[in-house]
Amino acid sequence: MATRGRFSGGPRVLALIIVAVTSASCAGAPTGGAIFSARGKGQGDPLSQPYVRIIASAPKPQASPIDIVDGFLAAAASFDDPLRTVARQYLTGEAQRTWSPFDSVTVYDQGEAKSDASRDDIQQAHVTLKGNLLGTLDTDNHYVPNDASSGNELNKGFTLVKVGGEWRISSAPPGLLLSNDDFKRAYRSFSLYYPAYHSPGLVADQVRVSINPGVGLAKALVHRLTEGPTTPLRGAVESAFGPNVDVNKVSVEGDTVVVDFTYGIVDSVQEQENKEALSAQLSWTLKPLTESRRIEVQVNGEQFPGGPFVIDPRQYENFDPDVLSGNPEAYYLQQGRLHVIDKDSGNPAVPGAGAPGTHQFTGLAISNDQLAKAAAVDKTGGIWVTGTSPGSQWQRWIEGTNLTAPSWDRYGDVWSVSRQGPRKSQVLRAHDPSRQVPVSAPDLESTDVTAFRVARDGARVAVICDDGHGQRVLVGSINRTAWAVQNLHPLVPAVEDQKIVDIAWRDADTLLVLTKTKSGLELTPWSVTQGIRSDSAKPATHIENIAAAPETAPLLAGAADGEILIWDTQKRLWTTLLKAPAATPTYPLG
């Protein structure tokens, strides 16, 4: 059996790799695999970004089955050939008609091709590509990391036959198979922004945009924005772009970025509220490419009907998906009373919050209303809420005796999960004390849920649960039209002897996960939209819960002995902020 890792030891099928920019016209180059810098007329264009260009070769005469598969994979990775016309030369006539590169993208590393062709006189051969499966890119351009619990082995088979004495692929896996390096070359990661459901705010939706020198990143990004959110956020967000809108061109004129749409854009902004939402979507989505320049919307190359439509991105900063801005206040409970963390004024009790009476409160959550509300679990039962205005009293909003700590959303709803028995859970929400409402969450009903956190954007949720195979963290979204928790998928897999202690949203994309293993406690940031983890920190051994907020807000933690700790980013250690009996630090909507 013949074996060779992709591109190792075999003939290179890449005729040329050059460094270019997305809007540049490329200089001519000799063949032979030379690598050099090419500069074009778009070098100074702020919409341009460098990329590594790959130009693939056609099949070599008398190439072996492995060489043919290697060549096919390399040619399929060339974004200079969006229709994959060169890659199709490696296929038989029938396979050219049936193979589609647009179905999906599979990403792998450490690929190795193996062939069963042992003699030159055979007429059919099989080649298997094996490696580590990293993830897939679906037709939404949404990247889904591989769930390691279901296996991480890539095993894709190719069938080859002789055509005119040359090997050609008669059967190839659908979609694109890209090594991790090819994937990074061919796609750029961007966040699209969509209005939160019935709320003046945005939700980030990360996608991978394919590099196409004939289109340009900015145009491709705006086009993808007009298509609507990816599957995980459908039903959880809206879009100000109507169904008949597309982009003709994105260009720079002086200090203004001009986005030229088809006429459908006019129908999309008939109402002022929708015009503001569309302006926010466009300015936030294009921010990485436009450097906060003004944006002018045109229609089919002409000024917008009725006068110039110019967007100043500074006017839409309040649409921030992180919701909190500046230096948000943190709160904590002390002997059942709500306090604000303010060392300069002695960490005073919040005067408007009601006295706890006989209640024993834990699991604090704070809303983000103009007059904030506090929610907490009473150890004897129920989720109780009090305001921070004078005369406020504690009221029970959710009933039950085995409830997770509460979580507020940006709409003023408080959420919790009722644990009704072994692996039997029910998600609950309430907007006021008059009625608690069950929310459909089929993927959680047969699990033990120990934490349920709504993200500050009001669209996403993070859950610690156990289906009998160990604790793991799931992330999903809230469909507010059907009132369902949907599209739950693993973020942190179950690991033997691992306990997931707590989770906290830091910003719109980052979830902090506190875990405990035999080696101790570990605090790890995870990107929810990318499904990847960052470097972890080693917390103090007695931490039980964590609190986080965006930007420069310090990371806080509650300890088993009742202390509140603060993370020193320079010394990379926890120090005491408040002595016991303070407990349960939290930021608004944390």
C-alpha positions in Angstrom: 0.0 0.0 0.0 1.4 3.4 -1.0 1.4 6.1 1.6 2.4 9.8 1.5 1.4 12.8 3.5 -0.1 15.5 1.5 2.5 17.6 -0.4 5.3 15.7 1.3 7.8 14.0 -1.1 5.5 14.3 -4.1 5.5 16.7 -7.0 4.2 20.1 -6.1 1.0 21.0 -7.9 1.2 24.7 -7.0 2.5 26.6 -9.9 2.7 29.9 -7.9 2.2 31.4 -4.5 2.3 35.2 -4.3 1.5 37.8 -1.7 -1.3 40.1 -2.9 -4.1 42.4 -1.7 -7.8 41.8 -2.2 -8.4 44.7 -4.6 -5.0 44.7 -6.3 -4.5 43.7 -10.0 -1.8 41.1 -9.9 1.5 41.4 -11.7 2.5 38.8 -14.3 4.8 36.1 -13.0 6.9 33.2 -14.3 5.9 29.7 -13.6 8.0 27.3 -11.5 6.8 27.9 -8.0 8.5 31.2 -7.3 7.4 33.2 -4.2 7.5 37.0 -4.4 5.6 40.1 -3.4 3.2 41.5 -5.9 1.8 45.1 -5.5 -1.2 46.4 -7.3 -3.2 49.6 -7.6 -5.3 48.9 -4.5 -2.3 48.9 -2.1 -3.5 52.1 -0.3 -7.2 51.1 -0.3 -8.3 50.7 3.4 -10.7 47.9 2.2 -7.7 45.9 1.1 -6.1 43.1 3.2 -3.0 41.0 2.3 -3.5 37.4 1.4 -1.4 34.5 0.2 -2.5 33.6 -3.3 -2.5 30.1 -4.6 -2.5 29.2 -8.3 -2.9 25.4 -8.9 -1.6 23.3 -11.7 -3.4 20.9 -14.0 -2.7 17.1 -13.6 0.8 16.0 -14.4 1.2 13.2 -17.0 1.7 9.7 -15.5 0.8 10.9 -12.0 0.1 8.2 -9.4 -3.2 7.9 -7.7 -1.8 9.7 -4.6 -0.4 12.5 -6.7 -3.8 12.9 -8.4 -5.6 13.2 -5.0 -2.9 15.6 -3.7 -3.3 17.7 -6.8 -7.0 17.7 -6.6 -7.0 18.8 -3.0 -4.5 21.6 -3.7 -6.4 22.8 -6.7 -9.7 22.8 -4.8 -8.0 25.1 -2.1 -7.3 27.8 -4.7 -9.7 30.7 -4.2 -8.3 32.3 -7.4 -10.5 29.7 -9.2 -13.9 30.1 -7.4 -15.6 27.6 -9.7 -12.7 25.1 -9.2 -12.2 24.5 -13.0 -8.6 23.3 -12.4 -9.7 20.9 -9.7 -12.3 19.4 -12.0 -9.6 18.4 -14.4 -8.6 15.8 -11.9 -12.1 14.2 -12.2 -13.7 12.0 -14.7 -16.4 13.4 -16.9 -19.2 12.0 -14.7 -17.6 13.1 -11.5 -17.2 16.6 -12.9 -21.0 16.8 -13.2 -21.8 15.4 -9.8 -19.0 16.9 -7.5 -20.0 20.1 -5.9 -17.4 22.2 -4.0 -20.2 24.4 -2.5 -21.9 21.9 -0.2 -19.6 22.4 2.8 -16.0 22.7 3.9 -14.3 20.1 6.1 -11.1 21.3 7.9 -8.4 18.9 9.1 -4.7 18.8 10.0 -2.0 16.1 9.8 -3.5 14.7 6.6 -2.0 11.5 5.2 -3.1 9.9 1.9 -2.9 6.1 1.5 -3.5 4.1 -1.7 -4.3 0.5 -2.4 -2.7 0.7 -5.9 0.2 -1.9 -5.9 0.6 -2.4 -9.6 0.7 -0.2 -12.7 -1.6 -2.5 -14.8 -4.7 -2.1 -12.6 -7.6 0.0 -13.8 -9.1 1.1 -10.5 -7.6 2.4 -7.3 -8.7 3.7 -3.9 -7.1 6.5 -2.0 -8.0 7.3 1.6 -7.3 10.7 3.2 -6.8 10.4 7.0 -6.1 13.1 9.6 -7.5 15.0 12.5 -10.9 16.5 12.0 -11.0 20.1 13.2 -14.4 21.3 12.1 -16.7 22.1 9.3 -17.9 25.3 7.6 -21.6 25.0 6.7 -23.4 26.6 3.8 -24.1 29.6 6.1 -20.3 30.3 6.3 -20.6 29.3 10.0 -17.6 27.4 11.4 -18.5 24.5 13.7 -15.6 23.0 15.6 -15.6 19.2 15.8 -17.1 17.7 18.9 -14.2 15.6 20.2 -16.7 13.4 22.1 -17.9 12.0 18.8 -14.4 11.3 17.5 -11.8 13.4 15.7 -10.7 11.1 13.0 -11.0 12.2 9.3 -11.5 9.3 6.9 -12.4 10.3 3.4 -12.3 8.0 0.4 -11.6 8.6 -3.3 -12.1 6.2 -6.1 -9.8 6.5 -9.2 -10.0 4.9 -12.7 -7.9 5.0 -15.8 -9.0 7.5 -18.5 -6.9 7.4 -21.6 -4.1 5.8 -19.6 -4.2 8.5 -16.9 -5.6 8.3 -13.4 -8.7 10.4 -12.7 -11.0 10.6 -9.7 -14.4 9.0 -10.4 -15.8 9.5 -6.9 -14.8 12.3 -4.5 -16.3 13.4 -1.2 -18.8 16.3 -1.6 -17.7 19.8 -0.7 -14.1 21.0 0.0 -11.5 19.2 2.1 -9.1 21.9 3.3 -6.0 21.5 5.5 -6.0 24.0 8.4 -3.3 26.0 6.6 -5.4 26.1 3.4 -8.5 27.1 5.4 -6.7 30.0 7.0 -5.4 31.2 3.6 -8.8 30.9 1.9 -11.1 32.4 4.5 -11.2 35.5 6.8 -13.1 35.6 10.1 -15.5 38.5 10.5 -18.5 39.3 12.7 -21.8 40.2 11.1 -24.2 42.2 13.3 -27.9 41.8 13.5 -30.5 43.7 15.7 -31.5 41.9 18.8 -35.1 40.8 18.7 -37.2 43.9 19.3 -34.4 45.7 21.1 -32.1 48.7 20.2 -28.9 46.7 20.2 -26.9 44.3 18.1 -25.8 40.7 18.3 -22.5 39.5 16.8 -22.7 36.5 14.4 -19.3 35.3 13.3 -18.7 33.9 9.8 -15.8 33.0 7.5 -15.7 35.0 4.3 -14.0 33.3 1.3 -11.3 35.4 -0.4 -12.3 36.1 -4.0 -9.9 38.5 -5.7 -12.6 39.3 -8.3 -15.1 40.4 -5.6 -13.1 41.9 -2.7 -13.6 41.2 1.0 -15.8 44.3 1.7 -18.3 43.5 -1.0 -18.3 39.8 0.0 -18.9 40.8 3.7 -21.8 43.1 2.9 -23.3 40.5 0.6 -23.2 37.9 3.4 -24.7 40.4 5.8 -27.7 40.9 3.5 -28.3 37.1 3.5 -29.3 37.1 7.1 -28.0 35.4 10.3 -26.4 31.9 10.5 -28.5 29.0 11.6 -27.6 29.2 15.3 -29.1 32.7 15.6 -32.2 32.3 13.3 -35.2 33.3 15.3 -33.0 35.0 18.0 -32.2 38.1 15.9 -33.7 40.2 13.2 -32.3 42.0 10.1 -33.1 45.4 8.7 -32.2 44.2 5.2 -35.2 43.1 3.2 -35.3 40.0 1.0 -34.6 41.9 -2.3 -31.3 43.6 -1.3 -27.9 42.9 -2.7 -24.7 44.9 -3.0 -23.3 46.1 -6.3 -20.0 47.6 -5.2 -18.0 48.8 -2.2 -15.5 51.6 -2.9 -13.6 54.4 -1.2 -14.1 58.0 -2.2 -11.9 60.3 -0.1 -12.7 59.7 3.6 -16.0 58.0 2.8 -16.7 54.3 2.1 -19.5 54.1 -0.6 -21.7 51.0 -0.5 -23.8 50.7 -3.6 -26.9 48.5 -3.2 -29.6 47.3 -5.5 -32.9 49.2 -5.4 -34.3 46.9 -2.7 -32.4 48.9 -0.1 -34.9 51.7 -0.6 -37.8 49.5 0.6 -35.7 48.3 3.6 -35.4 51.8 5.1 -38.9 53.2 4.7 -39.3 53.5 8.5 -36.8 55.5 10.5 -36.4 52.8 13.1 -35.4 50.3 10.4 -33.1 52.8 8.8 -31.3 53.2 12.2 -31.0 49.5 12.6 -29.6 49.0 9.1 -27.1 51.8 9.7 -26.0 50.2 12.9 -25.6 46.8 11.2 -23.6 48.2 8.3 -21.3 50.4 10.4 -20.5 47.7 13.0 -20.0 45.0 10.3 -17.7 47.1 8.2 -15.7 48.6 11.1 -12.7 46.2 10.7 -12.3 47.3 7.1 -13.4 50.9 7.1 -11.5 52.2 10.2 -14.6 54.0 11.4 -14.9 56.1 8.2 -18.2 57.5 7.2 -20.3 55.2 5.0 -22.5 56.5 2.2 -25.3 54.3 0.9 -26.1 54.6 -2.8 -28.6 52.9 -5.1 -27.4 51.5 -8.4 -24.6 54.0 -8.6 -26.8 57.0 -7.8 -27.4 59.1 -4.7 -30.0 57.7 -2.3 -33.6 58.9 -3.3 -34.5 62.0 -1.3 -31.0 63.1 -0.5 -27.6 61.6 0.7 -27.8 58.6 3.1 -24.6 59.0 5.1 -23.8 56.9 8.2 -21.5 58.2 11.0 -20.5 55.1 12.9 -20.0 57.2 16.1 -23.8 57.6 16.3 -24.3 53.8 16.7 -21.9 53.1 19.5 -24.9 52.5 21.8 -25.8 49.4 19.8 -22.8 47.6 21.4 -23.5 43.9 21.7 -21.7 43.9 25.0 -24.5 46.2 26.4 -22.4 47.4 29.3 -20.0 50.3 28.7 -17.4 52.2 30.7 -16.7 50.8 34.2 -19.9 49.0 35.3 -20.6 48.7 39.0 -20.3 45.3 40.7 -22.6 44.1 43.4 -22.6 41.5 46.2 -24.7 40.1 49.0 -23.8 40.5 52.6 -26.1 38.8 55.1 -28.9 38.9 52.6 -28.5 42.7 51.8 -27.5 44.0 48.4 -24.3 46.1 48.4 -22.3 47.9 45.6 -18.6 47.4 45.4 -17.2 50.9 45.9 -14.1 51.0 48.1 -14.0 54.8 48.1 -17.4 54.9 49.9 -17.1 51.8 52.0 -19.1 49.4 49.8 -22.5 50.7 50.9 -25.7 48.8 51.0 -28.1 49.7 48.1 -30.7 51.9 50.0 -33.6 51.0 47.8 -33.3 47.2 47.9 -35.7 45.6 50.3 -34.5 44.0 53.6 -34.1 40.2 53.3 -36.3 39.4 56.3 -36.2 35.6 56.9 -34.8 34.8 53.4 -31.4 33.3 52.9 -30.3 34.6 49.5 -27.6 33.2 47.2 -26.9 33.3 43.4 -27.2 37.1 42.9 -28.1 38.5 39.4 -28.5 42.2 38.5 -30.5 43.6 35.6 -29.4 46.5 33.4 -32.5 48.7 33.8 -32.2 52.4 34.5 -33.2 51.5 38.1 -31.6 48.1 38.4 -33.3 45.1 39.9 -31.7 42.3 41.8 -32.7 38.6 41.7 -31.5 35.8 44.0 -32.3 32.3 45.0 -33.9 31.8 48.4 -32.5 28.6 50.0 -36.0 27.7 51.1 -37.4 28.1 47.6 -38.0 30.5 44.7 -36.4 33.2 42.7 -37.0 36.5 44.4 -36.6 40.0 43.0 -36.3 43.5 44.5 -35.8 46.9 42.9 -33.2 49.5 43.8 -35.7 52.4 44.1 -36.9 53.6 47.5 -39.6 51.3 49.0 -38.7 48.3 47.0 -39.5 44.9 48.5 -38.5 41.3 47.7 -41.1 39.5 45.6 -41.1 35.9 44.4 -41.1 35.8 40.6 -40.4 32.1 40.1 -41.5 29.2 42.3 -39.7 26.0 43.1 -37.3 24.5 45.6 -34.5 23.3 43.3 -33.7 26.2 41.0 -30.5 27.3 39.3 -29.1 30.8 40.1 -31.1 33.5 38.2 -30.0 35.2 35.0 -31.4 38.5 33.6 -31.7 39.3 30.0 -31.7 42.7 28.3 -35.5 42.6 28.0 -36.1 42.6 31.8 -36.9 38.8 32.0 -35.4 36.7 34.7 -34.5 33.1 33.9 -33.8 29.9 35.9 -34.0 26.1 35.5 -36.2 23.9 37.7 -34.4 20.6 38.4 -37.4 18.4 38.9 -35.6 15.1 39.3 -32.6 13.0 38.1 -31.9 14.3 34.6 -35.2 16.2 34.4 -35.1 19.9 33.9 -37.5 22.7 32.9 -36.4 26.2 31.8 -38.5 29.0 33.3 -38.7 32.7 32.8 -40.7 35.6 34.3 -41.2 39.2 33.5 -43.0 40.1 36.7 -44.3 38.4 39.9 -47.6 37.5 38.3 -46.6 34.6 36.1 -43.7 32.3 35.4 -43.6 30.8 31.9 -42.1 27.4 30.9 -39.8 27.7 27.9 -39.3 24.8 25.5 -35.7 23.4 25.6 -35.9 19.8 24.4 -32.1 19.3 24.5 -32.1 20.1 28.3 -35.2 18.2 29.4 -33.3 15.0 30.0 -30.2 16.5 31.6 -29.2 17.8 35.1 -28.7 21.5 34.7 -26.6 23.3 37.3 -26.2 26.7 35.6 -28.1 28.7 33.0 -26.7 32.0 31.8 -28.3 34.3 29.3 -25.7 36.4 27.4 -25.9 40.2 27.7 -27.0 40.5 24.1 -30.2 38.6 25.1 -29.8 36.2 22.2 -27.4 33.5 23.4 -27.4 31.2 26.4 -24.7 29.1 28.1 -25.6 26.0 30.2 -23.7 23.6 32.5 -25.5 20.2 32.2 -24.9 16.5 32.6 -26.8 13.9 30.5 -25.2 11.0 32.4 -21.9 11.1 30.6 -20.2 13.9 32.5 -20.6 17.6 32.8 -20.2 19.8 29.8 -21.0 23.4 28.6 -23.6 23.9 25.9 -24.2 27.1 24.1 -27.3 28.0 22.0 -29.8 30.8 21.4 -33.3 32.0 22.4 -35.9 31.9 19.7 -38.2 34.7 20.9 -40.9 34.1 18.3 -41.4 30.4 19.4 -40.1 30.9 22.9 -37.6 28.1 22.7 -34.0 27.5 23.7 -32.6 26.2 20.4 -29.5 25.1 18.5 -27.6 23.9 21.6 -24.2 22.5 20.9 -21.2 21.6 22.9 -18.6 24.3 23.8 -16.7 22.5 26.6 -16.8 18.7 26.2 -17.2 16.3 29.1 -13.9 15.1 30.5 -13.4 12.3 33.0 -12.9 13.5 36.6 -13.7 17.1 35.6 -16.3 19.2 37.4 -17.5 22.4 35.8 -17.9 24.8 38.8 -19.2 28.0 37.2 -19.5 30.0 34.0 -19.7 33.8 33.3 -20.1 35.9 30.2 -17.3 38.3 29.8 -18.4 39.9 26.5 -20.5 39.1 23.5 -18.2 36.3 22.4 -16.3 35.2 25.5 -17.5 32.8 28.1 -15.3 32.1 31.2 -15.4 28.5 32.4 -14.3 27.5 35.9 -13.4 23.8 36.1 -11.9 21.6 38.7 -9.8 18.5 38.0 -7.3 16.4 40.0 -4.7 19.1 39.3 -6.9 21.8 40.8 -9.0 24.7 39.6 -8.6 26.3 36.1 -10.3 29.3 34.6 -10.5 29.3 30.8 -11.8 31.8 28.3 -13.8 30.2 25.4 -14.8 31.9 22.2 -18.5 31.0 21.8 -18.6 32.0 18.1 -15.4 30.1 17.2 -15.6 27.3 19.7 -11.9 27.6 20.7 -10.2 28.2 24.1 -7.6 30.7 25.1 -4.8 30.4 27.7 -6.2 29.5 31.1 -5.3 30.9 34.5 -4.8 28.9 37.7 -7.3 30.4 40.3 -7.0 30.1 44.0 -8.2 26.7 45.3 -11.2 28.0 47.2 -13.1 29.9 44.5 -16.7 28.9 44.0 -18.1 31.5 41.5 -16.9 34.1 39.1 -18.1 37.4 37.8 -17.0 39.2 34.6 -17.8 42.2 32.4 -16.5 43.6 29.1 -13.6 46.0 28.5 -11.5 46.9 31.5 -13.8 45.7 34.3 -11.8 43.5 36.7 -12.5 39.8 37.1 -14.1 39.0 40.4 -14.6 35.7 42.3 -16.5 34.5 45.3 -14.6 32.2 47.7 -15.8 29.3 49.8 -15.0 31.2 53.0 -17.1 34.2 52.0 -14.4 36.5 50.7 -14.5 38.3 47.4 -11.3 38.2 45.3 -10.1 40.3 42.4 -7.8 39.1 39.6 -4.5 41.1 39.4 -3.7 41.0 35.6 -0.1 42.2 36.1 0.8 39.7 38.9 -1.5 37.1 37.5 -2.9 36.1 40.9 -6.0 36.6 43.0 -6.0 39.1 45.9 -8.6 39.7 48.6 -11.0 42.6 47.7 -13.5 42.1 50.5 -13.4 40.0 53.7 -16.1 37.6 54.7 -19.1 37.5 55.0 -19.4 39.1 51.6 -20.5 36.7 48.9 -21.7 36.2 45.3 -20.1 39.1 43.4 -21.8 39.9 40.1 -22.0 42.5 37.3 -25.2 43.5 35.7 -26.6 40.8 33.4 -23.7 38.6 34.5 
